[in-house]
């Protein structure tokens, strides 16, 4: 959990305690369903309310039921019990399934969010303006925002080349990206995020100018090498990604030698700090401890 007003499910409930846990591997938050039910309804026994609703979802063949994950969360007695949880997408779908007046403001909010996304489909400039406003509200300069948007375009040029070279699956793009990062920085993207103390936030948004420049150099070098040598498939593209990362690594080594210090920084742009980093053991659809669910 974080000690700030994060834009997560927990903030929607205005002070209601919604226990959550962070899965660093999947980069997902998981939220206690019973806590959300308690916040959304007037039920004196939210656990029973959820049991009835869960049975209904099962009978209806709802995919939401299949997405339930049991995690051990801390209860009021200080002990950890297996608890039904859902990720952010699952919780939003749950809100839509709860027939309670308290859920109506959330449903209206979801409808507004959906409308905004549809509007952006017809006019993509709205999405771009929203991104610019987002960065401005967080204190980024116009020069930084311009460079950030250009970086996104450059990244898309690289992924386009990868697609032409036979890369189709999301995990393949992640593997190649990690190869570049690990080669020049010594860390995969997820490890780099953990080093900086961030989670779902953009890694580039929390980098120094030097770190961004080295990241861009590694990706641009990879793109140009891929255009030149036309590798095909994951194995061959991985070699080229490593070569691109080595270009950035050489630049990093040269700069650090002259500076006499590392350019890899733990600093981030967050105005808050995460308290818990460890993810508890996750078990899905287990019967263990069902009688002890919090």
Secondary structure, 3 states (H helix, E strand, C coil): CECCCCCCHHHHCCCCCCCEEEECCCCEEEEEHHHHHHHHCCCCCHHHHHHHHHHHHHHCCCHHHHCCEEEEEECCCCCEEEEEEEEHHHHHHHHHHCCCHHHHHHHHHHHHHHHHHHHHHHCCHHHHHHHHHHHHHCCCCHHHHHHHHHHHHHHHHHHHHHHHCCCCCHHHHHHHHHHHHHHHHCCCHHHHHHHHCCCCCCCHHHCCHHHHHHHHHHHHHHHHHHHHHCCCHHHHHHHHHHHHHHHHHHHHHHHHHHHCCCCCCCCCCCCCCECCCCCCCEECCCCCCHHHCC
